[in-house]
Amino acid sequence: MIHYHAIITGRVQGVGFRYFVQGEAVNRGMKGWVRNTDEGHVELKVEGEQQEVLDFLKTVREGSPFSKVTDMQMEQLPEFAHYQDFRIKG
């Protein structure tokens, strides 16, 4: 199991990007959350099996048909939050 935090920048607000991320996460059995930031970015935290999380993050980096990801900063977190599901926050 691994736990990642990511900040995604680009055209990622107002284009359904959080719903895209949530759908990908749920389909892959990921746990965590995604939300918009006040700075116009999208932030997420995700937990799951290593290869599944890395594949998920690669798909998020590629973006949805209506988004344009220009950068994605990621860091692996040392501790687990034990999320119950994957949800859109605030």
N, C-alpha and C positions, 0 to 999 in steps of 0.2 A: 504494500500500500504506500502511496505517496500523496502529499498535500501540496498544492500549488496556489500561488496568488499571482494574478495577472492584471495589468492595466492595458487596455486596448485603445488606441487612438486612430483618428481618421473620421470618415463619415459613418459613425456608429450610433448616433442618436437620431430618432425620428424616422428610422427606416426598418423597424422591427427586429433589430439586431439582438436585443435581449431575448426575444421569443425564439429566434433562431438558435441562440446559445442554449437556452433551456431545452428546446426540442432535441438538439444533438446530445446534450447531457443525459436526458431521460432515456433516450433510445440506447445509450451506451451503458446505462446503469451507474452513472456518476452521481455523487452527492456533493452539495455545496450551494452556492448562490451566485447571482449576477445582479448588478445594479448600474444605473447611470451615475456619473459623478457631476458635481457642480461645474467642473472644468470642461465638460463636453465629451468626456471619455466614458468608457465602460470598464467596470472593475468586476472581477470574479475571483472566487475561491472554489477549488474543486479537489475532491478526494476520490481515490479509487486505485485499482490495480495499475502498476507502473505503465505498461504498454498502452492500456486503454486511455489513461490520462494523457499520455504523450500524443497519441493519435487524435484525441479530442482537441487538444491545444493546437495541433497542426491544422485541423479543420476550422477552428475559430480564427486562426491567423489568416486562412484563405478567405474567410468572410462569407456572407450571404450574397445572393444575387443583387440586392439593393444597397449593400454597404460597400465601403472601400476602406480596408484596414491599411493604415500607413505605418504603424509601429505597434509592437506588442512587447511590453516589458514583463518578464516572468521571473519568479523566484520560488524555489522549493522551500517549503516551511518545515521546520524540524519537528513540530508537534501536530497532532491530529485534533480536529474539532468534533469528529464523529457526527457529522450532519445526518439528518434522517431522510432527506430527499434533496432535490435540486429545485430551488425556487427563485423567482424574481423578487428582489427586495426593493421597497420604496420606489 
